[in-house]
Amino acid sequence: MSPFLAYEDKGTDSTSVPLVLVHGHPFDHSMWAPQIEAFSTARRVVAPDLRGYGASPVVPGRTLLSDFAQDIEALLDDLKVETFVLAGLSMGGQIVMECYDRFPDRVRGLVLADTFPAAETTEGKKARGAMADRLLREGMRGYADEVLEKMVAPYADAEVKAHVHRMMTATPPEGAAAALRGRAERPDYRDLLTRVTVPALVVVGADDAYTPVSDAEAMHATLPDSTLRVVEGAAHMPNLERPEEINEALGAFLTRVDG
């Protein structure tokens, strides 16, 4: 049985399509705070904490992307959210792809932010395993200190940096390590993207070192019906670094899906 996820469920059912927001690693649902605030005035917005993150249960060992997708499906069943736009950033974007593979008939639109669809390389698998071991051994703070200015740009607002650092250091190491081990085993979603039948919005920060603009351009070229938005003045988390621009792009996309 899937663990019960902590989540935020804000806004009311209306004629607008619900929006489901899937956070990245090693964060929690609060990374979507600007989008929850902006869009819950006109539609239902659901933002879970993935297993192992935030206030959700920690399951040590290895958490596959299919485990995360199963949890989200169970949560949406429980909340009686039948169809929705599904948005994810980084690992969350890969979970969104897995969700589309599992239950495409429920998805009305995809938002893929600062993510990529390819399977892990041999070197990448080794690196993720080594990082999982390190987090279990040392905890999250040293890692958070090291990567903060890759997650968000060095020139990002100090409050944004503090929020991102706070999410990373609050993540249980066992949950983060399990996700790293599972993510290392992810499938290749590139063929799946060629078969997506709903509109997609591809977003990337212009200064993202983890998932560069070229990755977003490749996804945009692969998806049958997609819009690409490159966000200047942002790195790996443009939804926090440049929320006004992201909200404008996401709002236009949601209006299209509603129509």
Solvent accessible surface area in square Angstrom, and as a share of the most:
residue,aa,sasa,rsa
1,M,238,1.06
2,S,22,0.14
3,P,30,0.19
4,F,132,0.55
5,L,2,0.01
6,A,27,0.21
7,Y,75,0.29
8,E,57,0.26
9,D,53,0.27
10,K,94,0.40
11,G,31,0.30
12,T,103,0.60
13,D,104,0.54
14,S,66,0.42
15,T,142,0.83
16,S,23,0.15
17,V,7,0.04
18,P,22,0.14
19,L,0,0.00
20,V,0,0.00
21,L,0,0.00
22,V,0,0.00
23,H,0,0.00
24,G,0,0.00
25,H,14,0.06
26,P,0,0.00
27,F,0,0.00
28,D,23,0.12
29,H,41,0.18
30,S,37,0.24
31,M,0,0.00
32,W,9,0.03
33,A,47,0.37
34,P,31,0.19
35,Q,0,0.00
36,I,8,0.04
37,E,124,0.55
38,A,41,0.32
39,F,23,0.10
40,S,11,0.07
41,T,119,0.69
42,A,62,0.48
43,R,16,0.06
44,R,31,0.11
45,V,1,0.01
46,V,0,0.00
47,A,0,0.00
48,P,0,0.00
49,D,5,0.02
50,L,1,0.00
51,R,30,0.11
52,G,1,0.01
53,Y,0,0.00
54,G,37,0.35
55,A,84,0.65
56,S,7,0.05
57,P,56,0.35
58,V,56,0.32
59,V,55,0.31
60,P,91,0.57
61,G,47,0.46
62,R,137,0.50
63,T,4,0.02
64,L,55,0.27
65,L,4,0.02
66,S,38,0.24
67,D,35,0.18
68,F,0,0.00
69,A,0,0.00
70,Q,78,0.35
71,D,2,0.01
72,I,0,0.00
73,E,41,0.18
74,A,44,0.34
75,L,8,0.04
76,L,0,0.00
77,D,77,0.40
78,D,91,0.47
79,L,25,0.12
80,K,157,0.67
81,V,3,0.01
82,E,112,0.50
83,T,51,0.30
84,F,0,0.00
85,V,0,0.00
86,L,0,0.00
87,A,1,0.00
88,G,0,0.00
89,L,0,0.00
90,S,7,0.04
91,M,0,0.00
92,G,0,0.00
93,G,0,0.00
94,Q,0,0.00
95,I,0,0.00
96,V,0,0.00
97,M,0,0.00
98,E,19,0.08
99,C,0,0.00
100,Y,10,0.04
101,D,78,0.41
102,R,103,0.37
103,F,13,0.05
104,P,52,0.33
105,D,136,0.71
106,R,39,0.14
107,V,4,0.02
108,R,96,0.35
109,G,0,0.00
110,L,1,0.00
111,V,9,0.05
112,L,0,0.00
113,A,8,0.06
114,D,1,0.01
115,T,3,0.02
116,F,42,0.18
117,P,13,0.08
118,A,27,0.21
119,A,39,0.30
120,E,28,0.12
121,T,80,0.47
122,T,88,0.51
123,E,124,0.56
124,G,14,0.14
125,K,85,0.36
126,K,145,0.61
127,A,61,0.47
128,R,43,0.16
129,G,20,0.19
130,A,62,0.48
131,M,49,0.22
132,A,0,0.00
133,D,65,0.34
134,R,45,0.16
135,L,0,0.00
136,L,89,0.44
137,R,166,0.61
138,E,105,0.47
139,G,20,0.20
140,M,9,0.04
141,R,146,0.53
142,G,34,0.33
143,Y,18,0.07
144,A,0,0.00
145,D,84,0.44
146,E,111,0.50
147,V,18,0.10
148,L,27,0.14
149,E,85,0.38
150,K,91,0.38
151,M,7,0.03
152,V,0,0.00
153,A,2,0.01
154,P,83,0.52
155,Y,117,0.45
156,A,12,0.10
157,D,87,0.45
158,A,78,0.61
159,E,142,0.63
160,V,24,0.14
161,K,38,0.16
162,A,48,0.37
163,H,30,0.13
164,V,0,0.00
165,H,36,0.16
166,R,143,0.52
167,M,6,0.03
168,M,0,0.00
169,T,38,0.22
170,A,74,0.58
171,T,4,0.03
172,P,32,0.20
173,P,36,0.22
174,E,76,0.34
175,G,2,0.02
176,A,0,0.00
177,A,3,0.02
178,A,1,0.01
179,A,1,0.01
180,L,9,0.04
181,R,73,0.27
182,G,0,0.00
183,R,18,0.07
184,A,6,0.05
185,E,85,0.38
186,R,10,0.04
187,P,70,0.44
188,D,62,0.32
189,Y,5,0.02
190,R,131,0.48
191,D,91,0.47
192,L,11,0.05
193,L,1,0.01
194,T,69,0.40
195,R,137,0.50
196,V,4,0.02
197,T,119,0.69
198,V,22,0.13
199,P,26,0.17
200,A,0,0.00
201,L,5,0.03
202,V,0,0.00
203,V,5,0.03
204,V,1,0.01
205,G,0,0.00
206,A,29,0.22
207,D,78,0.40
208,D,7,0.04
209,A,69,0.54
210,Y,77,0.29
211,T,3,0.02
212,P,57,0.36
213,V,36,0.21
214,S,69,0.44
215,D,42,0.22
216,A,2,0.02
217,E,87,0.39
218,A,58,0.45
219,M,2,0.01
220,H,66,0.29
221,A,86,0.67
222,T,44,0.26
223,L,9,0.04
224,P,85,0.54
225,D,55,0.28
226,S,22,0.14
227,T,71,0.41
228,L,48,0.24
229,R,68,0.25
230,V,47,0.27
231,V,0,0.00
232,E,118,0.53
233,G,20,0.19
234,A,0,0.00
235,A,3,0.02
236,H,5,0.02
237,M,0,0.00
238,P,1,0.01
239,N,4,0.02
240,L,11,0.06
241,E,12,0.05
242,R,91,0.33
243,P,29,0.18
244,E,134,0.60
245,E,54,0.24
246,I,12,0.06
247,N,31,0.16
248,E,96,0.43
249,A,7,0.06
250,L,5,0.03
251,G,20,0.20
252,A,63,0.49
253,F,11,0.05
254,L,1,0.00
255,T,93,0.54
256,R,121,0.44
257,V,13,0.07
258,D,49,0.26
259,G,100,0.96
